[in-house]
Amino acid sequence: MLTKRIIPCLDVKDNRVVKGVNFLNLRDAGDPVELGARYSDTGADELVFLDITATIRSRKTIVDMVERVAKNVFIPFTVGGGVQSVEQIDELLRSGAEKVSVNTAAVQNPNLIAEAARRFGNQCVVLAIDARRSKARPGHWQVCVKAGSEPTDLDVVEWAAHGEELGAGEILLTSMDADGTLAGYDNELNKAVSDAVNIPVIASGGAGNLDHLYDAITLGGADAVLMASITHFGDFTITQMKEHLRDRGLPMNL
Amino acid sequence: MIVVIDYNIGNVRSVCNAFRHIGCDIQLSRAPDTVERALGLVLPGVAAFGYAIEALGSAAELVRQAAAAGKPVLGICVGYQMLFEESSEYGPHQGLGLVKGKVVALPAGQVVPHMGWNRVDLPGDMDLFSDLGESKHFYFAHSYYAQPGDERAKVAYTDYGFALPAAIQKDNIYGVQFHPEKSGRQGLKVLQNFYDLCRRRA
């Protein structure tokens, strides 16, 4: 039986790991390679690196970073942020990433998912979705793009299901409403999406304590939980998270 | 020195990175004189079986010769699958035939690919698992699996709705279906154990 996964997320801006609240007010959390290596050594199941600078100039920087990460991190890792093309995905995979996440570019050109899945395999393609609760339609979520700054007309649940059809191997689902608040994941959102797809859903945004992780898996139906604030700033170790989930009956890699 | 067989295929770099991290002298090569000097060989692999065996090309003979000479050989993922006689992935393909058995698709009813961390029960008499206890989790990513049919091979299993062979050992031939280079501390320990047994033999 596969275990549930604990995935620290490293948002990288100008070569530093940062973490904000609702995508704003960023705090410095250290060097991405050092922090990644520490998580790899202390039992994280996977890592996600998101380049939140994502400018043309930052492309080369992120490839260099991925190469350095690959020399020091011995668990699978995903890289994303501003990925536009199959060529960029190829470059990141060659540099040592296991998976690449696409977000804005996939909304603009859904065929990017299909092309990447055909060329590299579904397992390499993660569809990242930034979701915001819709004010106009209660019980629905809007897909937001460009680091969450731009709402679209897409419905999150429909987009996730379409992403699976196109060939995404996994959904990285971030609640913008919950992100950085430490108040818990949006498990209505997680449940709605995990019910609509057969591929793994990674719940992201809002982890503040150990019970939140458990709830995202049991109530939200997530296969993996992603977190940043509670682990970068030392509130909980990876082992503490895993022991808690194991003690509550979930299969964990411990 | 350990040689990772260079045949222009994915994950080669990750495997080299992991060996370097544990302080192993590692070379990526398919030059006969370098392979000759190696204490042990590593055959990594991702991609489809047929593609990988074709890319391996003439280096297949080097691996067979080293194996026949008693040199330790470690196959990883598709590199492990290539140790067997044949695979049915996209039509029949011949493997290296160092271990009896064949490679077939994962059975229906399970999510394919088998991807993520799964627990492997570790037999006490398999060299790669020295000092790792009775079971550990390792990272898997594959859609086909090997069915060993060799009475001389020791086999370790994981549970994926059935007893899925996860590792083999037959004399000087070793293989793991999972990715030790991506399995954290316990994965690095498997590589360390391989390096140690190569040095002990030398």
Interface residues (C-beta under 8 A of the other chain):
Chain A: M1 L2 T3 R5 S40 D41 G43 A44 D45 A70 K71 N72 F74 I75 P76 L93 G96 E98 Q123 G169 N198 P200 N253 L254
Chain B: G10 R13 S14 N17 A18 R20 H21 V111 P113 H114 M115 G116 W117 N118 R119 H137 Y139 A141 D159 Y160 E181 K182 S183 G184 R185 G187 L188
